[in-house]
Amino acid sequence: MKNNKSCSNCIKASTIPVNDDLLCRDKGAVSPDYVCTRHRFAPASKTISEVKHKCVNCENFILNITSTAQTTMGLCQLFSVRPYDGMQKNACSKFILRSELEIS
């Protein structure tokens, strides 16, 4: 199935919250079905950098087991010395996805 070119699926267009028009970096305010020669398709899937991982999902995050009140408290072995909530902070550039271990 071939995708039809339009500003609604262009990487250079962003929505205008006031009406249904789009704001193009090259042409300005345009309708969603407008198309120009500089059209570039927006990527369908998100890249790894666009996915918002949290510190608690990182291999370098050490969970604080003694804290029974909140299971996401811990500290980063690379950057921190005080425990914090790993679900509140976005992961840093040193993020390594935590591997799931089976405990038997």
C-alpha positions in Angstrom: 0.0 0.0 0.0 1.5 3.3 -1.1 1.2 6.3 1.3 -0.1 9.5 -0.3 2.0 12.5 0.2 0.4 15.3 2.3 1.5 17.7 5.0 -0.4 15.6 7.5 2.3 12.9 7.3 5.3 15.2 6.6 8.2 15.4 9.1 8.4 19.2 8.6 4.8 19.9 9.7 3.5 20.5 13.2 -0.1 21.1 14.2 -1.5 24.5 15.0 -3.7 24.2 18.1 -6.1 27.0 17.1 -7.5 25.3 14.0 -6.9 22.2 11.8 -4.1 23.7 9.8 -0.5 22.7 10.0 2.7 24.8 10.3 5.3 23.9 7.7 8.9 24.9 8.3 9.2 25.8 4.6 5.8 27.1 3.5 4.2 28.4 6.7 0.6 27.7 7.6 -0.9 25.1 5.2 -3.9 22.8 5.1 -3.4 19.1 6.0 -4.0 17.9 2.5 -1.5 20.3 0.9 1.8 18.8 -0.5 5.0 20.5 -1.8 8.1 19.3 -3.5 10.1 19.3 -0.2 7.8 16.6 1.4 9.5 14.1 3.6 7.6 11.2 5.3 7.6 11.2 9.1 8.9 8.0 10.6 6.2 5.6 11.7 8.0 4.1 14.6 9.8 5.8 17.4 13.6 5.5 17.7 15.2 4.5 21.0 16.1 8.1 21.8 12.4 9.1 21.6 11.3 6.4 24.0 11.2 7.9 27.5 13.0 5.3 29.7 13.2 5.9 33.4 16.2 5.5 35.7 14.5 2.5 37.3 14.8 0.6 34.0 18.6 1.1 33.8 21.2 -1.5 34.5 23.2 1.0 36.6 20.2 1.8 38.9 20.5 0.0 42.2 17.2 -0.6 44.0 17.1 0.1 47.7 15.7 -3.2 49.1 15.5 -1.9 52.7 12.9 0.6 51.8 9.6 -1.3 51.9 7.4 1.7 51.4 8.4 2.4 47.9 10.0 -0.2 45.6 11.4 2.3 43.1 13.7 4.0 45.5 17.4 3.6 44.8 20.5 5.3 43.5 22.5 5.4 40.3 25.9 3.7 40.7 27.4 6.2 38.1 26.1 9.6 39.2 24.3 9.7 42.6 25.1 9.3 46.2 21.6 9.8 47.6 18.7 7.6 47.0 15.9 8.9 44.8 12.7 7.7 43.1 13.8 6.1 39.8 10.3 6.5 38.2 10.5 10.3 38.5 13.6 10.9 36.5 14.2 10.2 32.8 17.2 8.1 32.0 20.5 9.7 31.1 22.8 9.2 28.1 24.5 6.3 29.8 21.3 4.3 29.8 21.6 0.5 29.5 18.3 -1.5 29.4 18.0 -3.7 32.5 18.0 -7.4 31.7 15.3 -9.4 33.4 16.7 -12.1 35.6 14.8 -15.2 36.8 15.2 -15.8 40.5 14.4 -19.4 41.5 
